[in-house]
């Protein structure tokens, strides 16, 4: 018997929202974002559910950076080379906040 026909191609993915959600009228202002940042989601450890002690998040961040410093440095060098090769500046033309 002849082989079965190939399966049909997968449906095309079309998501026009990705370009629409980044308009200046739809982004959160710093005023609107701060209550989210200060909310309960960022006040508790995601793994244990325990409340963060004062300075715990900053200490954890410093520890993670120290632990993964070599990998972070390699990624930074790689990103710089890719950006240079593509003619893309890594420096922002203006601060994100402020």
Beta strands, then each sheet from edge to edge (+ up, - down):
end
